[in-house]
C-alpha cells in the first residue's frame, strides 16, 4: 500500500498550521534555527523564542558576533541547551566559511557543527525545496501505520529513509510539499496517543484496515521531576539570571534536595562547556568567565 499524494496535498493546502518559519520571508538560516529549536520541543514553546532570535540574529554572522553566554541566555527554557552552543558554533562556520549562507547540499550541511542527518535533510527540503526524504518521529508513525499497517518499531535510518523516499512524488516541487504534509499529518492528526482517524485525509490506511494493532515496542517513560536534567536546568537558571560570575553558594542553594546530584549536574555542565569556572573559583555561563 502507498499514500495517496493528491489527497494528502489537498488536505495540507487547507489545513496546514500557520507557522512563521513556513512564510516565504523565512530564509534558510531562519529555517535552520527553527529545526534546531524544534528538536524535542513543542511548537508553542519554540515560536516566541524563534521570533526573538530572527529579529536579533537575522544572519549567521550576527549570532557569531555574540558571545556564547548571550546565546545561552536567549535560549531561555527551551531545554537541551547544548543545542544553543552548537548553533552558535554553526553560525561561526557559516559566517567564516560559507559567505553567511546556509549550504544547499545535504553532504555539506552534514559537515556543520550540530547538524545531523534529519536537520540536514529538513533544511535541504524545507528551505531549498529539494526532493529528499525527511524523517522524524511523526513521519515514521504515519508511514508505519498507513503503509505497513502497524505502529512504528525501533528506528532504522536506512530503512526509514528508503521507505519515505519511495513515497515521494517524482516532481521535485510536489515532493517538498509532500514531505511537509506528511510531517504535518503525523503532528496534528495521526498522533501517537490519540490519532483522530475521522480527520485523516488518506482514503486508505493499512493500520486501520488491520484493526489498529497495538505496538509491540515497550516504551520507556522519560520523567523530568527530580532528574539530573532538572538539576542542571536549575543551576543554569541561576547563571542566566546573573549579570556575571557567581559564587558556588548561589548554585548550592538552587538545588538542595540531593548534594551528590547537584555536584554531578555541575560537573556535567562544565564538561559540556555550558558553564565555566573562573580563576578565582566563581562560576559563569560559557564565554562569560
VENCOR-V166508 format. One record per pair of residues at least 12 apart in sequence whose ideal C-beta (glycine too) atoms are under 6 Angstrom apart, sorted by the first residue. I is the first residue (numbers start at 1). J is the second residue. D is the distance in whole Angstrom. If there is no record, write none. Layout:
# VENCOR-V166508
i:j:d
I:J:D
I:J:D
This chain:
# VENCOR-V166508
i:j:d
1:147:6
1:206:5
3:146:6
3:167:5
4:202:6
4:203:6
5:169:5
5:178:6
7:201:5
7:202:6
7:203:6
8:181:5
8:201:6
9:181:6
11:201:3
12:181:4
12:184:6
16:184:6
21:34:4
28:102:4
28:127:4
29:60:6
29:102:5
30:54:5
31:126:6
31:127:4
32:102:5
32:123:5
33:53:6
34:50:5
35:119:5
35:122:5
36:83:5
36:87:5
37:50:6
41:78:5
41:79:6
49:76:6
59:100:5
60:91:4
60:94:4
60:95:5
60:100:5
61:95:4
61:100:5
63:91:4
64:91:4
64:92:4
64:95:4
67:287:4
68:88:6
68:286:4
68:287:4
69:285:4
69:287:5
69:288:4
71:84:5
71:88:5
72:84:5
72:285:5
73:240:5
81:274:6
82:272:6
86:113:5
86:114:3
89:113:4
90:112:5
90:113:5
90:114:5
93:112:6
104:128:5
106:120:5
106:121:6
106:124:5
109:123:6
121:134:5
122:134:5
125:176:5
125:179:5
129:176:4
131:172:5
131:175:4
133:161:5
133:164:4
133:165:4
134:179:5
135:160:5
135:161:6
135:164:5
138:183:5
138:186:3
138:187:5
139:182:5
139:183:5
139:186:6
140:152:5
140:160:6
141:186:5
142:182:6
142:185:5
142:186:4
142:190:5
143:163:5
145:207:4
146:202:6
146:205:5
149:206:3
149:207:5
149:210:4
150:213:6
151:215:4
153:217:6
228:264:6
228:265:5
231:255:5
231:261:5
231:262:6
231:265:4
232:265:4
232:269:6
234:254:5
234:255:5
235:251:5
235:254:6
235:265:6
238:250:6
238:251:6
238:254:5
239:285:5
245:278:5
245:282:4
245:284:4
245:289:6
246:283:6
273:286:6
274:286:6
276:289:4
